[in-house]
Structures are given as C-alpha cells and as structure tokens.
C-alpha cells in the first residue's frame, strides 16, 4: 500500500510568500490595504487569491448560492450622453432607437406575473424628450399589473438626470433634488436601486471614457440619499477598458468607505484600528469608522435594513420582522434595545468591458483569468458587502460557475431581455431557465437558493411565489 506524503508548501509552483501576510489578515477579518490589493493583482499565485476569496465567501454564505427569477426592462435607448464604452445608446432618429410606451410596459408586467418573476430590473438611457411623469407613470403601471413584483429601477446617473428634467436639481447641493425625485419614485412603487453608472471612480478614467457622465461624488450622493430613505442599493465596477489596476482598487476603497457610512447608521460595531486609505479624495468626506462583515460570527444586515445592537431571541425577531419599523437616528434610544432601519449596499457586481461596437473597440477587453482574479479581489477588498454577484450575462454561465468557487455567492437570474451590453455573438434576448441556474449552482458544489431582490428566500408553486418565513 502506497502512503501519500503531504507535499511541503515550498514545492508548490508559483507560491508567493507575500500572500501569507494577506492570508493572516483575511483569516482574522482585518481590512486589506491598497498595497495588499496590488499584491493580489500582481502575484503569480492566482490559486491562493481564488482560495482566499472562497474562504471569505463560504464564511459569509456557507454552502449556498443565490439566484432569482427576474426580468430586465430597458425603457429607452435614446441617450443624451456619448460614453466611449457604450454600444447601447442611440440618438433620436437613429436606426434602432426606441422608447417604450405604457402599454408595452404593462404587457411586460403581465408577462412577469405569468412567469413568476419576483423582480423587474429597470434602466435606460438619459432620454431628454421624456417628462418626469413618464417615470412615475411607468412604476405605477407596473405596480397596477404586477403588484407583487419588486421594482429595482434607475441608476444614479438616471436619477440625477430625472432631477434635472423635473427642474429640482441644484448644482450647489445635488442631494436636494435627488431626494425629491426618490421620494416621488418611492410613492410610485420604487423598491431599490441597481448599481450601474459607477464604472471606475477615477477622474482620469472619467475624463477619458465618460466625461459627460456624473462623477464619483454625485454617484455616491445619490446612494447616500437612497440609504437615508431606507432604500437598499447595489453597485458595480465596469473594468477592462482604459482603467488601471490601482484605479480599480481605489474604486473598491471608495465603495467600502461608503458602505462603512451606511453600516455605521445601522449601529454596527466599528474597528477603531481599521485601515483607511490616504489621498483618496472621493472618500475623504466620509467620517464613519471602518466596519467589516467578513469576520466569523458577524451577522449580516436583515433584508429590510434592520440591525439589532444586541442578539434578539427567535420570538423577538419573528415579532419585530412583522412590524413596520420607522427610521431612528443613530445613537438615540437605549443602546441595549435600539432598532435602526436604513438602506445599505447589498451587492457588488464586477462587470467586464466588451469593446465590440463601442468607440473603444480597438481595446482587447479583459481575459477570462483577469475576470476571475478581479472578482476574487473584489470579494477580498469589499469586506463589508454582504454579496458579490457574478452576472452570468456578461461572464457566461460556465464562468459564473467558476466564480462561485472564487468569491461570488450570486449568479443573478433568468433575465429574458438585456440590451445594455452583451457577450460577443449574443443578441438582446438572453434568457436562461431556473433549471439551468439551479443545475449550474449544484455542479459548482452549492445549494441553490432562490431569493427575492432583498435576498429573502423564496418558496414557490409554479408562477405563484412567496417569501419564506
């Protein structure tokens, strides 16, 4: 009988000793520095990078991976902007331009109900010819025909545009107009915000690739206001165009500092010795302490943005989750029993750039290995984000399976129609089935969990569905 002897680590090819210091931080749940991120990008030891990301992912979501039954609605591709990386936008009168009327939108709502969808993901171009009422009427129409379906709608870029066309935008303080817009949209049925429009938070990248689009400060202000209004939001990073690795890392630093702010409002315990990067002007205004969620035993925020400052019993939690909980300013009330409600970032989705058809089509775009590495680094750097999504439309379903082993815990949903960008050779009708999603997750070694937009478990009987108790 042959005895297998463990191989000493020094005999493993490409093992990088610099990773070990990072491993110690990850194991302890200590925030990584920008220099740590640089090591993760430059090391030849890609397997250790993926392994560490899996460690964090499995600690936060042991044994499970999420998907949802959703539909995307792109209401118009007419856009006032001319971003170099965009293949989606058209000017009025261009071949292929469209703007959906309310009857079309209602029909999409009826199809969503029939298919059992739990979510509408609604985004479009900055159409200068549509009045503000078009957007509230669209949400009301969907609420009328699909009252149970969650409406995740409008990127930060769109919301600033809506403040302008509603004539409530104030250059000296954009948050004022955005708050008015979000309050009106909430009344019409808005449930949460998607994460698009972030691209890469860097002034050089901004000027070179999308100089007419809002920058980091305004994007962050929109999400800050949304969180204050109790709306959960998401965020993205579009990489692999004119951006550099250090600019991606700064983007991650800015996002996690913004999440620090949201979690601080919820009452999470801070890390007084946590790392904060110096010289990142976009996040210098954020004074919140460092807060991480990737330590063993740390509870993630509940789907409605409630964090209990002490452990609640099962009976208490069951009772409180059935109540309508109003916002309570941080620090008021008893520190033993204070319950605070507020919005926060649920998910980060790294998105690879597809050059074909854009003004940057001479660029190669990111490789598959770069996509894996970037997703893993995203999981490691964004230590206070509950979820990391591998968007299968832009990664492919087989790559999304690999990403579940490399830091992702979510592969998105059935989609049906996606017109913003697409993998080479794919059309706008990009649909997969629930069976395909579940099979992909099972093959990757995880239990598939259907979720709604707020990451509550969903049970269903055909097209009829409900949130698990």
C-alpha positions, -999 to 999 in steps of 0.1 A, spaced: 0 0 0 14 34 -10 14 61 16 8 96 3 30 122 20 18 158 22 38 180 -2 57 208 15 43 242 5 77 253 -8 74 227 -36 42 242 -49 49 262 -81 42 299 -80 35 300 -43 40 336 -32 53 343 4 37 378 2 3 361 2 8 347 36 6 381 53 -26 387 35 -39 353 44 -34 362 81 -54 393 77 -82 376 58 -84 348 84 -87 374 111 -112 396 92 -89 426 90 -94 451 62 -68 448 34 -48 478 23 -45 491 -13 -9 476 -12 -24 443 -3 -47 446 -33 -18 454 -55 -1 422 -44 -33 402 -52 -33 417 -87 4 412 -94 11 378 -78 16 347 -100 -1 327 -72 -35 331 -86 -48 299 -69 -41 314 -35 -60 345 -44 -90 325 -55 -87 302 -24 -88 332 0 -118 347 -18 -136 313 -15 -127 313 22 -145 346 28 -174 337 6 -180 304 24 -177 320 58 -204 346 49 -227 322 29 -218 286 39 -230 260 14 -254 282 -6 -255 303 -38 -283 326 -48 -303 332 -80 -336 349 -88 -364 349 -113 -363 383 -129 -369 404 -160 -350 433 -173 -368 463 -188 -349 489 -209 -375 516 -214 -355 537 -239 -321 536 -255 -322 573 -265 -295 590 -245 -280 625 -243 -246 611 -233 -219 597 -256 -198 574 -234 -170 558 -253 -175 523 -239 -213 522 -247 -229 503 -276 -264 507 -262 -271 544 -266 -288 560 -297 -298 595 -306 -334 602 -316 -339 593 -352 -310 568 -353 -317 533 -366 -327 510 -338 -337 538 -313 -368 531 -292 -388 544 -263 -414 521 -247 -450 533 -242 -470 525 -211 -490 498 -229 -458 480 -238 -446 483 -202 -479 470 -188 -476 440 -211 -441 433 -198 -456 435 -163 -482 409 -172 -456 386 -186 -435 390 -154 -465 378 -133 -472 349 -157 -435 338 -155 -434 341 -117 -408 368 -117 -400 384 -83 -381 414 -97 -380 440 -125 -346 455 -132 -354 488 -150 -327 510 -166 -324 531 -197 -307 560 -215 -309 596 -204 -337 605 -228 -340 643 -229 -375 641 -245 -394 623 -217 -411 643 -189 -405 633 -153 -441 620 -151 -432 592 -176 -411 575 -149 -436 577 -121 -464 566 -145 -442 536 -156 -437 525 -120 -474 530 -112 -484 510 -144 -462 481 -133 -475 482 -98 -510 481 -112 -505 449 -133 -477 433 -112 -482 444 -76 -460 417 -60 -430 422 -83 -402 443 -68 -392 473 -88 -354 478 -88 -350 508 -110 -328 537 -122 -291 541 -118 -276 571 -100 -269 586 -134 -306 584 -144 -317 598 -111 -296 629 -115 -310 633 -150 -345 630 -136 -338 657 -110 -327 679 -139 -358 673 -161 -380 678 -131 -362 711 -126 -353 703 -89 -316 698 -95 -294 722 -75 -257 723 -86 -246 735 -51 -262 705 -34 -274 678 -58 -288 657 -29 -317 681 -25 -331 674 -60 -323 637 -58 -341 633 -25 -373 649 -41 -370 625 -70 -365 594 -49 -394 603 -26 -417 607 -57 -405 574 -72 -409 556 -38 -445 568 -37 -450 554 -72 -435 520 -63 -397 521 -64 -382 494 -42 -345 496 -46 -317 509 -68 -294 490 -92 -257 497 -92 -249 508 -127 -232 540 -138 -203 537 -113 -178 525 -139 -145 532 -122 -143 560 -97 -113 579 -111 -110 614 -126 -86 603 -153 -108 574 -164 -138 597 -161 -123 623 -185 -111 597 -210 -141 574 -212 -173 591 -200 -166 628 -193 -202 639 -197 -215 614 -171 -217 622 -134 -186 615 -114 -179 597 -82 -192 624 -58 -226 627 -73 -230 589 -77 -222 584 -40 -245 613 -30 -274 595 -48 -268 563 -29 -263 581 4 -298 597 0 -313 564 -10 -299 548 21 -312 576 43 -347 570 28 -344 533 37 -338 521 1 -312 493 -4 -289 498 -33 -263 479 -53 -231 489 -71 -209 479 -100 -174 483 -114 -170 483 -152 -134 473 -157 -110 463 -185 -112 494 -207 -89 524 -201 -87 518 -163 -57 505 -145 -55 480 -116 -46 507 -90 -77 527 -101 -99 496 -96 -85 493 -61 -93 529 -53 -128 523 -66 -132 495 -41 -118 516 -13 -144 544 -21 -172 519 -21 -163 502 11 -160 536 28 -194 545 16 -207 512 30 -189 520 63 -212 550 64 -243 530 58 -235 503 83 -225 529 109 -260 543 107 -273 508 114 -253 507 146 -226 481 136 -196 479 159 -166 497 144 -130 487 141 -110 516 156 -78 503 141 -93 496 107 -74 506 76 -84 538 57 -65 547 26 -50 582 25 -52 605 -5 -85 591 -19 -103 624 -23 -137 609 -33 -140 593 2 -122 619 24 -156 634 33 -167 601 48 -160 602 86 -175 569 96 -153 543 112 -142 511 95 -169 483 97 -163 448 83 -188 419 78 -163 392 69 -153 381 104 -166 347 117 -199 351 135 -208 386 123 -245 389 114 -253 404 80 -280 432 79 -315 419 77 -332 424 43 -352 454 55 -321 472 67 -326 464 104 -296 456 126 -301 445 162 -275 460 185 -280 430 208 -288 395 199 -326 391 196 -344 359 205 -362 340 179 -395 351 193 -385 388 193 -371 387 158 -402 370 145 -424 396 161 -403 426 150 -400 415 114 -438 417 112 -438 453 123 -434 485 103 -401 498 116 -395 535 111 -361 551 108 -344 561 141 -314 584 141 -282 567 152 -275 570 189 -310 577 201 -328 555 225 -314 527 246 -281 512 233 -294 479 246 -326 477 225 -323 503 198 -335 492 164 -325 512 134 -337 509 98 -318 522 68 -306 513 34 -272 499 26 -253 483 -4 -264 447 -8 -243 436 -37 -212 445 -57 -211 432 -93 -178 434 -112 -186 438 -149 -161 431 -177 -159 456 -206 -169 443 -240 -152 465 -267 -171 454 -298 -193 481 -313 -181 509 -289 -157 538 -295 -131 517 -277 -134 486 -298 -97 487 -306 -91 476 -270 -88 439 -262 -110 438 -232 -103 416 -201 -93 379 -203 -111 351 -185 -83 348 -160 -84 386 -153 -122 383 -147 -117 355 -122 -89 374 -104 -108 407 -103 -139 391 -89 -119 373 -62 -101 406 -53 -135 423 -51 -146 398 -25 -115 402 -5 -113 440 -6 -150 447 -1 -151 431 33 -184 449 43 -205 439 13 -229 411 21 -230 398 -15 -208 395 -46 -225 388 -79 -212 371 -110 -236 384 -136 -238 354 -160 -250 375 -189 -216 392 -190 -195 364 -177 -213 334 -193 -229 307 -172 -198 283 -172 -176 312 -160 -202 321 -133 -199 286 -120 -161 290 -116 -168 324 -99 -189 307 -73 -157 290 -63 -138 322 -64 -157 347 -42 -192 351 -58 -224 339 -40 -249 350 -66 -253 345 -103 -283 367 -109 -314 355 -126 -334 344 -157 -331 379 -172 -351 373 -205 -341 406 -222 -309 425 -218 -300 453 -242 -273 473 -223 -243 451 -234 -237 415 -244 -211 389 -249 -198 386 -284 -222 370 -308 -252 372 -284 -284 390 -290 -306 411 -267 -329 381 -260 -307 364 -233 -328 341 -213 -319 311 -192 -342 289 -172 -345 283 -134 -335 247 -140 -302 258 -158 -294 282 -129 -300 256 -103 -280 230 -122 -251 254 -126 -251 261 -88 -253 224 -79 -225 215 -103 -204 241 -86 -210 224 -52 -236 246 -36 -272 245 -26 -293 268 -50 -314 293 -31 -340 313 -49 -341 348 -35 -360 380 -40 -344 414 -46 -337 419 -9 -321 384 -5 -351 368 13 -356 332 5 -384 325 -19 -408 295 -20 -430 289 -50 -456 267 -66 -452 274 -103 -457 311 -110 -471 316 -75 -444 326 -50 -440 339 -15 -412 349 8 -401 321 32 -410 325 68 
